[in-house]
Amino acid sequence: MPIISICIPTYNRKDYLKETLDSISAQSYKDYEIVIVDDGSTDGTTEMIRQIDLPVRYYWQENAGDAAARNKLIELAQGKYITFIDSDDLLMPDALERMMEVITCQKEDVVVYGPYLRIDEKGNICGRCRRRLHSGYVTKYLFQDIFIHSCGSMFPRRILQHEAFDTSLKVCSDYDLWLRLSLKYRFIALPEPTFKRRRHSGNISRGSFANCKTELDVLKNFYYTGGGKEVVPKGVAMKRFSRESYRTGRCAMREKLYEQAYELFIESIRQRPNFKAVIGLMRAAIKKND
């Protein structure tokens, strides 16, 4: 049995996927399997997989969303450890080796993760993630900011078999799961990048009112009903809620959803009074009454 299952969800990313697979074949650590769940691609991904010379286990399913694809990957994985890489991102050549060095020397189950380099559509490096990373029981810090991603992280397979990505979430299903896992397991941050994160017009995580509202709902559900309230100080939670309500309100304004924006700015002010939300509220009030 392989030690690591490299799990790739994909949907109509044939060209980028080939580069992702190349980054896997270049790994310094070799004891792995590659598992791909294709969430209904129609761009010739199936034919491309048949032509490459790599030991890939490939599963095609009707389009059901990113969370469902990841759950299927966990079901299919045979390795002791699981690492995810999106089909438009790239693993650093020594990523598996460095993550394995850390995760295998722990006496208990932990999650290992690292930062990333930003690349453009052509693979050119254009920056580095500058967020502060944290190790240990990171719930409070993870609630404040998303610094752990589905890519470039490694999990003992057995801890993912007892949890699941929420298939009702079109985005943020990974953030939702990491928050839940953070209540039970330590996370260990690596200092150097483990993957390259590609930014392009097709990213499903791009900013929109619907996506920002989903992130806000994930935070609220975790805090009020998922156990977060016992760990995250109230002041920290209200600050985060206020910031996300304001951000979601701004997205609503851009999309001319003035009624929703008005309510979100009020919510932001109630959670933590701030001048930006007051200005946003005034603008939304004018727009919705025009």
MOBELZI-V623425 format. One record per residue. PHI is phi in whole degrees, -180 to 180 (999 if undefined). Layout:
[[PHI] [PHI]]
//
This chain:
[[999] [-69] [-77] [-121] [-106] [-90] [-107] [-125] [-85] [-146] [-156] [53] [-128] [-53] [-69] [-67] [-60] [-60] [-65] [-60] [-64] [-63] [-68] [-76] [-65] [-88] [-65] [-73] [-95] [-113] [-87] [-146] [-120] [-112] [-121] [-118] [-111] [-93] [-88] [91] [-61] [-127] [-104] [93] [-59] [-59] [-66] [-64] [-63] [-66] [-93] [-82] [-102] [-137] [-77] [-112] [-96] [-118] [-130] [-102] [-138] [-61] [-56] [-134] [103] [-61] [-63] [-64] [-64] [-68] [-62] [-67] [-61] [-62] [-63] [-84] [-63] [-115] [-74] [-71] [-125] [-121] [-130] [-101] [-142] [-71] [-78] [-120] [-111] [-131] [-82] [-66] [-56] [-109] [-61] [-61] [-61] [-68] [-68] [-65] [-57] [-83] [-70] [-83] [-98] [-90] [-84] [-136] [-68] [-136] [-113] [-110] [-148] [-147] [-77] [-139] [-100] [-87] [-129] [-92] [-60] [-93] [91] [-77] [-71] [-129] [159] [-138] [-62] [-107] [-66] [-73] [-99] [-131] [-123] [105] [-86] [-101] [-53] [-59] [-73] [-69] [-67] [-77] [-160] [-89] [-121] [-116] [-122] [-67] [-87] [66] [-128] [-135] [-130] [-61] [-57] [-66] [-77] [-78] [-71] [-100] [-127] [-153] [-72] [-76] [-74] [-80] [-99] [-76] [-135] [70] [-66] [-71] [-59] [-58] [-70] [-62] [-61] [-65] [-65] [-65] [-74] [-116] [-130] [-79] [-113] [-121] [-92] [-91] [-76] [-106] [-57] [-105] [-154] [-110] [-102] [-90] [-108] [-157] [-66] [-95] [-60] [-75] [-89] [-62] [-67] [-161] [-60] [-62] [-68] [-65] [-64] [-63] [-61] [-62] [-65] [-60] [-63] [-64] [-63] [-65] [-69] [-87] [-127] [-105] [100] [-65] [-62] [-77] [-118] [-90] [-57] [-58] [-61] [-65] [-65] [-66] [-63] [-67] [-60] [-63] [-65] [-73] [-64] [-64] [-62] [-68] [-63] [-64] [-63] [-62] [-62] [-61] [-96] [62] [-98] [-70] [-65] [-64] [-61] [-57] [-66] [-70] [-67] [-61] [-62] [-61] [-67] [-65] [-73] [-164] [-52] [-154] [-66] [-60] [-68] [-63] [-62] [-61] [-62] [-63] [-67] [-66] [-62] [-65] [-65] [-74] [-100] [-67]]
//
